[in-house]
Amino acid sequence: MACIWYGVQAYIGGHCVYIMIRAIWKSWDREKTPGPFDPKATSVPEYASFFLFWLSSLPAIWFPVHKIRHLFTVKAFFVPPAAIGFMVWCIVRAGGVGEIFK
């Protein structure tokens, strides 16, 4: 089950990397897969984006949790204020709580 879940997350993460790179460089998605493949199929930039996400996620898999426990300690101090700040930002952008919970 973990392998399937990692595959789903890697696909979604690769697509997110593809969108981020395409937002920076508009020409990122012009390269198509060479050969007699369907042009609507996965392109070279999509494969490259998946590979970049996969490479960036490898350190999280290589290091056991007990070796990076201090990272979780530091994260515990930063995530709650960041979440509260994000909630406040959402409420301000929506013009009040009513628009968020409609």
N, C-alpha and C positions, 0 to 999 in steps of 0.2 A: 504494500500500500504506500509506503514511503517513497518508493521509486516512482510510482505513478504520480504522486503529489508533487515530487520534485520536478518531474517532466512538465506537468501543467504550469507550475510556477516559473520554470525556465522558459517555456513558450511565452507566457504573459510578460515576463521580464525582458525577453528578447524583443518583443513587440514594443514595449515601452522605450527601450534603448533606440530602436528604429525611429520611433516618433520624435524622441529628443534630438537625435542626430539630424533628422530631416528638418526639424524646426530651425536648426542652426545653419545647415547647408541645404539649400533647396534642391541642388542637383544630386542629392544622395540617392534618390530612388529612380534615377534614369537608367541605371545599368540593369539589364535583364539577364536571365540565366541563358548561357550559350547552349546551343544545340537545338534539337527538334522538340523542345518541351513546350507545353502550353504557356502562352505569355501571361495568363492569369495565375499561373502557379507561383510558387515562392521564388523570389528574385535573389540575386547575389547580395544586395544590401540587407535583405532580411536574414539570410544565412550569416552574414558578417555580424549583424546586430545580435543574433542569438549567440554566436561564438564569443562576442565581447561580454555579454551578460554571463555566460557560462564561466569564462575566465575570471571575471570579477567575483563570482560566487564561490570559487574554489577555496580561497583562504578560510571561509567560514566552515567548510567541510573538513579541511585538513587539520585544524587546531581543535583539540578536545576541549570541552566546556571548562574543565578544571584549570586549563592553562589561560583562558581568557575571562576568568571570573571577575577580574578587576574592571574589565570593560563593562560588564553588567552593573557593577557597583556605580561607576561613573554615569552610566546611562540612567540609573534610577534617580539621580539628582536632576537630570536635564529633561527627561521625557514628561513628567507631570506639568512643569511650568510651560513647556512647549505646547502640550495638549490644551491647557487652559488658554494660552495665548491664541492658539488656532481657533478655539471655540469663540473667544471674544471677537476675533477678526471676522468669523462667519456671521455672527450676530450683527456686527456693525455693517458689513457688506449687504446683508439681507434687509437692513432697516428695522430690525427688531426680531424678537423670538417668534412672533406669529408667522412670518414667512417661512421660517425654517421647518416648523412642525405642521404646516398645512398639508 
